[in-house]
Amino acid sequence: MEIPSILPIDFDDNLNVVPSWRFLCLAEIANFGPLRRHLGALRADGLIMDVADRISEHLNEARLAVVGRTIVEFVFDGEKIDDAQAALDRLRLIFDEAIDLDGEPHRVELLFGGAGVPVASADDIRLAEEAEQAIEEARFTHVPVFRDLSSTAPSFDRHSLIRDLEKALERGEMFLQYQPKVHLRRQEICSAEALVRWQHPVRGLILPGDFIPAAEDSRAIGPLTLWTLAQVIADQKMLAAAGHDLLIFINISGQLLGDAAFVARACQMVQSGGARIGFEITETSVIRDPETAIAHLQVFAEVGIALAIDDYGAGLSSLAYLKQLPASELKIDKLFITQLTSSNRDPLIVRSTIDLAHALDMEVTAEGVETQAAMALLSVMGCDMVQGFLISRPISIGAFRQFLEEDRHLSAAAEPRGSFFRPASFWKSA
């Protein structure tokens, strides 16, 4: 039976097609045990690469990663939600055909689970969590399971969320994950961003977009940020002792830029901790009270805290404020990066932003880099650093240290399967 390759989207610039959906799917070998007994342990351990190659052959726009002896993770884009189900159905038919393994035909039974979300509202961590739950369900139903996140967005009661948030730090429910940045010219990890997560005992994983607004409303944002800062200082010192002296950034709410007590306490912690720390801020947070915010940012800069402007281009980007900020780094929002090779206008915007930042003596980081094509184009444009799933998703401090020790960013850039492209819950316990 001849089955044509799956092409979710034609990315021809002349057609000006822009992907509307992001899909993350998992394929798991269901009959690994019997195959291992027949093929032997050594050959069976390489079986997942055969599966990955076959998926890549028929889903040639996907970014793949082998995440264990039996699971392949793949991400691809589409114009409509039905593209994902069609891809999973086609892959299921493809693997109904036997695979030639060392001259013998063997049927590899695969389970499929996945999730999809509109690109405009994509949340990478939630997408991974939902895909994991889908594959769990597929293990019981033995049919492909796919979740449409556009209609199942979590809704939280703000008051109960605020009430639970007050106890979350005491109960140890908050944890950090780290996402590295790669310096393109030096081909090395130059810094990382620390991202706070909340593992609620009942609601499960709650992401910053849901609990940070509640923290700001309840005045819990100060204690939460100070907890984050203390944890990052400890983690940074541990990494430095292991030979990885990296600058680590944390996100600072605009509300805190007007809080003199927070500014004083944060400066004291960084100075006494002796760690290399940076703060990421957004221009919109400065616009709330520019005079106070800029004065406090100058205080941070004077004590050696590096400053980066986050999400540039996503909101009201004002040159009047940009030239006043004592920042050394500008981060281009992933909205412009994820469509860099499929849009006519985004490359022009990105290139002009890079030139502007360099003229203001700032280095530039591109967020949301997921493909080698995007990274290559950014390098040609003169972008200094990249951050995104091509290099690594956010991972625990233990996994991040392993990442650094193995120089995994080099293989990630050369071959997507070599990256730490793994489910968030896997790395939380690493």
Residue pairs with C-beta under 8 A, 6 or more apart in sequence:
1 93
1 97
3 58
3 90
3 93
3 94
5 57
5 58
5 59
5 60
6 58
6 59
6 60
6 86
6 87
6 90
6 91
7 60
7 61
8 19
8 59
8 61
8 76
8 77
8 78
8 79
8 83
8 87
9 17
9 19
9 61
9 77
9 78
9 79
9 83
9 342
10 17
11 17
11 61
11 341
11 342
13 342
13 343
13 344
16 343
16 344
17 79
17 342
18 339
18 342
18 343
19 77
19 78
19 79
19 119
19 339
19 342
20 77
20 78
20 79
20 80
20 118
20 119
21 77
21 78
21 79
21 80
21 81
21 83
21 84
21 116
21 117
21 118
21 119
22 75
22 77
22 116
22 117
22 118
22 119
22 122
22 127
23 75
23 76
23 77
23 78
23 83
23 84
23 87
23 114
23 115
23 116
24 73
24 74
24 75
24 114
24 115
24 116
24 127
24 128
24 131
25 73
25 74
25 75
25 84
25 87
25 88
25 112
25 113
25 114
25 115
25 131
25 146
26 71
26 72
26 73
26 112
26 113
26 114
26 131
26 132
26 134
26 135
27 51
27 55
27 71
27 72
27 74
27 91
27 110
27 111
27 112
28 70
28 71
28 110
28 111
28 112
28 113
28 135
28 138
28 139
29 35
29 47
29 48
29 51
29 70
29 71
29 108
29 109
29 110
30 109
30 110
30 111
30 139
30 142
31 107
31 108
31 109
32 44
32 47
32 69
32 70
35 44
35 47
35 106
35 108
36 44
38 106
39 47
39 101
39 102
39 106
43 101
43 102
44 69
45 69
47 101
47 108
48 66
48 68
48 69
48 70
48 71
48 72
49 66
50 99
50 101
50 108
51 72
51 95
51 108
51 110
52 64
52 66
52 72
52 417
54 94
54 95
54 99
55 62
55 64
55 72
55 74
55 91
56 62
56 64
58 90
58 91
58 94
59 74
59 76
59 87
59 91
61 76
61 77
62 74
62 75
62 76
63 74
63 75
63 76
63 370
63 371
63 389
63 390
63 416
63 421
64 72
64 73
64 74
64 416
64 417
65 72
65 73
65 74
65 416
65 417
65 419
65 421
65 422
66 72
66 73
66 417
67 73
67 421
67 422
67 423
67 426
71 135
73 131
73 421
73 422
73 423
75 370
75 389
76 87
77 119
78 84
78 87
78 116
81 116
81 148
81 150
84 114
84 116
84 146
85 144
85 146
88 112
88 114
88 144
88 146
89 144
91 110
91 112
92 110
92 112
92 144
95 107
95 108
95 109
95 110
96 107
97 107
98 105
98 106
98 107
99 105
99 106
99 107
99 108
100 106
111 135
111 138
111 139
111 142
111 144
112 135
112 138
112 144
112 145
112 146
113 131
113 132
113 133
113 134
113 135
113 136
113 137
113 138
113 144
113 145
113 146
114 131
114 134
114 135
114 144
114 145
114 146
114 147
115 127
115 130
115 131
115 134
115 146
115 147
115 148
115 149
116 127
116 146
116 147
116 148
116 149
116 150
117 123
117 126
117 127
117 149
117 150
118 150
119 338
121 150
121 153
123 207
123 209
124 389
124 393
125 197
125 205
125 207
125 393
125 394
125 424
126 149
126 205
126 207
127 149
128 393
128 423
128 424
128 425
129 204
129 205
129 423
129 424
129 425
130 147
130 149
131 147
131 423
132 423
132 425
133 147
134 145
134 146
134 147
135 145
137 145
138 144
138 145
154 203
154 206
154 210
156 203
156 206
156 210
156 214
158 214
158 217
161 206
161 210
161 211
161 214
162 214
162 217
162 218
162 220
164 200
165 198
165 211
165 214
165 215
165 218
165 220
165 224
166 218
166 220
168 174
168 198
168 200
169 223
169 224
169 227
171 201
173 198
173 199
173 200
173 201
174 196
174 197
174 198
174 199
174 224
174 227
174 228
175 196
175 197
175 199
175 396
175 428
176 194
176 195
176 196
176 197
176 228
176 231
176 232
176 235
176 396
176 397
177 194
177 195
177 197
177 394
177 395
177 396
177 424
177 427
177 428
178 192
178 193
178 194
178 195
178 235
178 248
178 394
178 395
178 396
178 397
178 400
179 192
179 193
179 195
179 387
179 391
179 392
179 393
179 394
179 395
180 189
180 191
180 192
180 387
180 391
180 392
180 400
180 403
180 404
180 409
181 189
181 190
181 191
181 192
181 193
181 365
181 385
181 386
181 387
181 391
182 188
182 189
182 190
182 385
182 386
182 387
182 391
182 409
182 413
183 189
183 190
183 384
183 385
184 375
184 378
184 379
184 383
184 384
184 385
184 386
185 384
187 409
187 410
187 413
188 409
189 244
189 246
189 403
189 404
189 409
190 246
190 247
190 385
191 246
191 247
191 248
191 249
191 278
191 385
192 246
192 247
192 248
192 249
192 400
193 248
193 249
193 250
193 251
193 280
193 387
194 228
194 231
194 232
194 235
194 248
194 249
194 250
195 208
195 251
195 394
196 208
196 224
196 228
197 205
197 206
197 207
197 208
197 424
197 428
198 205
198 206
198 207
198 211
199 205
199 206
199 428
200 206
205 424
205 425
212 221
212 253
214 220
215 221
215 224
215 253
216 253
216 255
221 253
221 255
221 256
222 256
222 259
222 262
225 250
225 252
225 253
225 256
225 262
225 266
226 262
226 265
226 266
226 269
228 250
229 250
229 266
229 269
229 270
229 277
230 269
232 248
232 250
232 275
232 277
233 269
233 270
233 273
233 275
233 277
235 248
235 397
236 246
236 248
236 275
236 276
236 277
237 273
237 274
237 275
238 397
238 401
239 245
239 246
239 397
239 400
239 401
239 404
240 246
240 275
240 276
242 401
242 405
244 401
244 404
244 405
245 276
246 276
246 404
247 276
247 277
247 278
247 306
248 275
248 276
248 277
248 278
249 277
249 278
249 279
249 280
249 306
249 308
250 277
250 278
250 279
250 280
251 279
251 280
251 281
251 310
252 279
252 280
252 281
252 285
253 285
254 281
254 282
254 284
254 285
254 286
254 288
254 293
255 285
255 288
256 262
256 263
257 263
257 281
257 285
257 286
257 288
257 289
257 292
257 293
257 296
257 297
258 288
258 289
258 292
258 293
258 296
260 296
263 296
263 299
263 300
266 300
266 305
267 299
267 300
267 303
267 305
270 277
270 303
270 304
270 305
271 303
271 304
276 306
277 305
277 306
278 305
278 306
278 307
278 308
278 329
279 300
279 305
279 306
279 307
279 308
280 307
280 308
280 309
280 310
280 331
281 297
281 307
281 308
281 309
281 310
281 327
282 309
282 310
282 311
282 315
283 309
283 312
283 315
283 316
283 317
283 318
283 321
283 322
283 325
284 315
284 316
285 293
286 293
286 294
286 297
286 321
286 325
287 316
287 318
287 321
290 321
290 324
294 321
294 324
294 325
297 307
297 325
297 326
297 327
298 326
300 307
300 326
301 307
301 326
306 328
306 329
307 325
307 326
307 327
307 328
307 329
308 327
308 328
308 329
308 330
308 331
308 365
309 322
309 325
309 327
309 329
309 330
309 331
309 362
310 331
311 331
311 333
311 367
312 330
312 331
312 332
312 333
312 353
313 332
313 333
313 335
313 336
313 349
313 353
314 333
314 335
322 360
323 360
327 362
328 361
328 362
328 363
329 362
329 363
329 364
329 365
329 385
330 353
330 357
330 360
330 362
330 363
330 364
330 365
331 364
331 365
331 366
331 367
331 387
332 350
332 353
332 354
332 364
332 365
332 366
332 367
332 383
333 367
333 368
334 367
334 368
334 388
335 368
336 346
336 349
336 350
336 353
337 346
337 350
337 366
337 367
337 368
337 369
337 374
337 378
337 388
338 368
338 370
338 374
339 346
340 346
340 347
340 350
340 374
340 377
340 378
341 371
341 373
341 374
341 377
347 377
347 381
350 366
350 378
350 381
350 383
351 381
353 364
354 364
354 381
354 382
354 383
355 382
357 363
357 364
358 364
358 382
363 384
363 385
364 382
364 383
364 384
364 385
365 383
365 384
365 385
365 386
365 387
366 374
366 378
366 383
366 385
366 386
366 387
366 388
367 387
367 388
368 387
368 388
368 389
369 375
369 378
369 386
369 387
369 388
369 389
369 390
369 391
370 388
370 389
370 390
371 390
372 390
372 413
372 416
374 390
375 386
375 390
375 413
378 386
389 419
389 421
390 412
390 413
390 416
390 419
391 409
391 412
391 413
391 419
392 403
392 408
392 409
392 412
392 419
392 420
392 421
393 420
393 421
393 422
393 424
393 427
394 424
394 427
395 403
395 420
395 422
395 424
395 427
395 430
396 427
396 428
396 429
396 430
398 430
399 420
399 427
399 430
402 408
402 430
403 409
403 420
408 418
408 419
408 420
411 418
411 419
412 418
412 419
412 420
412 421
420 427
